[in-house]
Amino acid sequence: MKIYRNIEAFKNINNPIVTVGTFDGVHLGHQKIINRLKEIAKQKKGETVLLTFFPHPRLVIFPEDNNLKLINTLDEKAALLEQYGLDHLIILPFDKTFSRINPTAYVRDFLVNKINVNTVVIGYDHRFGRNREGNIDLLKELSPTYDFEVEEISAQEIAEIKVSSTKVRNAILSGELKKARKYLNHSFTVKGQVVKGKQIGRTIGFPTANINIPEKYKIIPKDGVYVVRGHLNGLIYDGVLNIGNRPTVDNSENKTIEAYFFGLNKDIYDQTVEIDFIEKIRDEKQFESLEKLKEQIEKDKTKAEQILALCTN
């Protein structure tokens, strides 16, 4: 997959079959659209294209609203899109000036003049341009003038999938990672740098990696203990991960993300680890002593190993 952070670099592409959207999560609904793009591209000997935006439009239009958290960082989304077979990803910088573009000018200047679109595949409820004035009807109206085709994804098709980015986010926020995986057709992941903590875990025989996620817009699951798989330097480590305030240790005011990877005893500070969330196994709780906490981690490890033994991927 080729990635374009400057639309001017998108040139000489055969019959671009285009969809537009943020595609946060690249969930089952998005995958259905990508598959349809691939079908049309095969028929027309064309290439599949997603026109997406960064930052997310809501983060620009409503900067004071800190409630929106995204399932994917930009790099995570790009990796998933490549995994599902997209040919080209165009990332348009989104700012307030761009948000005020007249819908017709947006179609003419970007879809037609810049991308040379052959076919647009779009949802029945897709909106674009200033004040979200553009819609599927405008695309159909403009298509004869600018010589492109429009394929509409109907309300019925979308309803059949029964998934949306909002549903995925709600599942993650409530700790329902198995449900999120069902919607996504892949694990929810986070990627971050291992930073030095208070190193209390190693004193009780469970050295943990404190994970710092730099993207503040990245969604984080509900506090609790999760079964995870970590990807580090080409190797995979099973483990358990705690999200919360560590009430037994120091009851920190700041939320921490700590992973204990089974069999990993070497120093991995400053390294980047990618973590797949498999399943939540319990809420975070306060124990009366570090010894009691140690006993619980042993139980968590046993339960995690049982769950992972049944996990096919």
C-alpha angles and dihedrals in degrees: 000000000000119000122208121194089173114052090206088072091061102097143141096018117157114242100329111221101203140195127176132213149092093268092199108187094007086237130179092283092053090046090054090054091048090050090051090049089053092050093052092043090054091050093048098034088242139133130250121245135185117197106201136166138232130227096034107261093239091056089057101039094043104029092161091059107090095172098091112093121177128228093217138035113223092260092049091050092049091051092051093047090053090048090056093050107259114160102204135021118193115192112200116197106240120213137148092272091056091047090061096056114127109251094235091049089049091055093044099042101038112020096036110025100032103031100025089219119210098183133005117209109195143158120259090243099044113134130192144166131035113356087353088282095147120086144157091286092058091050090052090047093051097041097086092048094051097032103240133122129237126212116191123211102216129226088246093055091049092047090052091059092052094199137108137166088255091056090050092049092049091051091051093046091052093049094248096138095158089058091047090052090051090054094044100040086222137058122281107245140192127197124201149141122271108240132185116267132176091292093225092136093067091054089064095041099263110098109197133201114226108216122211115197108199098196105086091194092061113114117240123201124246117284112277146085119299138189107237145171119220126208114207129162092341094309130108122223125190115219154136125259132201125208116190147058100307095239095184094051109036109328090234120206088221121072114242134199111212126176128194109201114199113243095004109123104150128101110269100168115151092014123124119242129187115210128201114205112220108171143334113246104180147344121267111264141177118251125203093236143005088252090060089047089052091052091051093049089053088054091046090052092051092049092046092052090052092050094045091049087063094043110102096196 
